[in-house]
Amino acid sequence: MRNKERIVTASFKLSLNELNTDFIEKIKSMFDAKKIVEIHISEEIDETEYLLSTSANRESLFKSLQQLENNEVVMKQMSEIGPLYALARH
């Protein structure tokens, strides 16, 4: 029976202040020193802050919430949404 190579995936979410040598040493201890590891860094976007960042977005969101509370829900078929989605992407 062949030994299957073990794939280890780890995901960490931390503030920039927590990224220090102790943290890096802990990561190093998790993996075989002979292996290559990939590290991906991305900045987290606060979605609520982004959505409320412009007055037009705020007004649209609050209007939609008000419509939902008033049971003013609009139903659409996927065929109606598809062309609108394609236009918005271009």
CORKA-V552259 format. One line per field, one symbol per residue. burial: 1 if it has 16 or more other ideal C-beta (glycine too) atoms within 10 Angstrom, else 0. A space follows every 10 residues. Layout:
BEGIN
burial=???
END
This chain:
BEGIN
burial=0000000000 0000000000 0000000000 0000000000 0000000000 0000000000 0000000000 0000000000 0000000000
END
